[in-house]
Amino acid sequence: MTYVIASPCVDVLDRACVEECPVDCIYEAPRMLYIHPDECVDCGACEPVCPVEAIFYEEDVPEEWALYTAANADFFAEVGSPGGAAKVGPYPNDVEAIARLPRGQVLSE
């Protein structure tokens, strides 16, 4: 299990979670942040500092935002496992499901 960033992060990108993460597993794309499931150590440090309450333990992602778990996995299927977000900097693309969202619209089932 890991943590997942969901809908409230889209187009916000606050980065408080990035600064709090002790293992540098939160990657940035143009419209949202993504937590690398293999690099995350499940410490939970990111969750309480998120000002928009977008971070959930994978089992606790609200049902209406379940597709964000898949979007997170899809993001890292493309990015791979670079061993830390700081090594790669902001990634130029979101996954298609996020990139195609109209501004102000959330991904839901």
C-alpha positions as CSV (number, residue, x, y, z in Angstrom):
1,M,0.0,0.0,0.0
2,T,1.0,3.6,-0.5
3,Y,-0.4,7.1,-0.4
4,V,-2.3,8.6,-3.3
5,I,-2.9,12.2,-4.3
6,A,-6.4,12.8,-5.5
7,S,-8.6,15.5,-7.0
8,P,-8.1,18.4,-4.7
9,C,-4.5,18.7,-5.9
10,V,-5.3,19.1,-9.6
11,D,-4.2,22.6,-10.6
12,V,-3.2,23.5,-7.1
13,L,0.3,22.0,-6.7
14,D,0.9,23.4,-3.2
15,R,4.2,21.4,-2.7
16,A,4.0,21.4,1.2
17,C,3.9,17.6,0.9
18,V,7.1,17.6,-1.2
19,E,8.9,19.6,1.4
20,E,7.8,17.3,4.2
21,C,8.5,14.0,2.4
22,P,11.7,12.4,3.9
23,V,12.3,10.1,0.9
24,D,11.7,12.5,-2.0
25,C,9.0,10.3,-3.6
26,I,6.5,13.0,-4.6
27,Y,6.8,13.9,-8.3
28,E,5.5,17.0,-10.0
29,A,3.8,17.2,-13.3
30,P,2.0,20.2,-14.9
31,R,-1.4,19.7,-13.2
32,M,-0.8,17.6,-10.1
33,L,1.7,15.8,-7.9
34,Y,2.1,12.0,-7.8
35,I,3.5,9.7,-5.1
36,H,5.8,6.9,-6.3
37,P,4.3,3.7,-4.8
38,D,7.7,1.9,-4.7
39,E,9.7,4.8,-3.2
40,C,7.1,5.8,-0.6
41,V,7.8,4.4,2.8
42,D,4.3,4.9,4.1
43,C,5.5,7.3,6.8
44,G,2.4,9.5,6.4
45,A,4.3,12.8,6.8
46,C,2.8,14.2,3.6
47,E,-0.9,13.7,4.6
48,P,-1.3,16.2,7.4
49,V,0.6,19.1,5.7
50,C,-1.5,19.0,2.5
51,P,-3.6,22.2,2.7
52,V,-6.3,20.9,0.4
53,E,-6.5,17.4,2.0
54,A,-5.7,15.7,-1.3
55,I,-3.5,12.9,0.1
56,F,-5.1,9.6,1.2
57,Y,-3.8,6.2,2.2
58,E,-4.6,4.0,-0.8
59,E,-7.3,2.1,1.1
60,D,-8.9,5.3,2.2
61,V,-9.2,7.1,-1.2
62,P,-12.9,8.3,-1.4
63,E,-14.8,6.1,-3.9
64,E,-15.6,9.1,-6.1
65,W,-11.8,9.6,-6.5
66,A,-10.8,5.9,-7.0
67,L,-9.6,6.7,-10.5
68,Y,-6.7,8.8,-9.0
69,T,-5.2,5.6,-7.7
70,A,-5.1,4.3,-11.3
71,A,-3.8,7.6,-12.6
72,N,-1.0,7.5,-10.0
73,A,0.0,4.0,-11.2
74,D,-0.2,5.0,-14.8
75,F,2.1,8.0,-14.2
76,F,4.8,5.8,-12.8
77,A,4.4,3.2,-15.5
78,E,5.6,5.9,-17.9
79,V,8.1,7.7,-15.5
80,G,9.6,4.5,-14.1
81,S,11.6,4.5,-10.9
82,P,14.2,7.3,-11.1
83,G,15.1,7.1,-7.4
84,G,13.8,10.4,-6.2
85,A,11.9,13.4,-7.6
86,A,14.7,15.8,-7.1
87,K,16.8,13.9,-9.6
88,V,14.4,14.5,-12.4
89,G,12.7,17.8,-11.5
90,P,9.2,18.5,-12.8
91,Y,8.0,15.9,-15.3
92,P,6.6,17.5,-18.5
93,N,3.4,15.5,-18.8
94,D,0.5,14.3,-16.6
95,V,-1.2,11.0,-17.4
96,E,-3.8,11.4,-20.1
97,A,-6.7,11.2,-17.7
98,I,-5.5,14.2,-15.7
99,A,-4.1,16.2,-18.7
100,R,-7.4,16.1,-20.6
101,L,-9.5,17.4,-17.6
102,P,-11.0,20.8,-18.3
103,R,-9.8,23.4,-15.8
104,G,-12.0,23.2,-12.7
105,Q,-13.3,19.7,-13.4
106,V,-12.3,16.6,-11.4
107,L,-11.7,13.0,-12.5
108,S,-14.5,10.8,-11.2
109,E,-16.2,7.5,-12.1
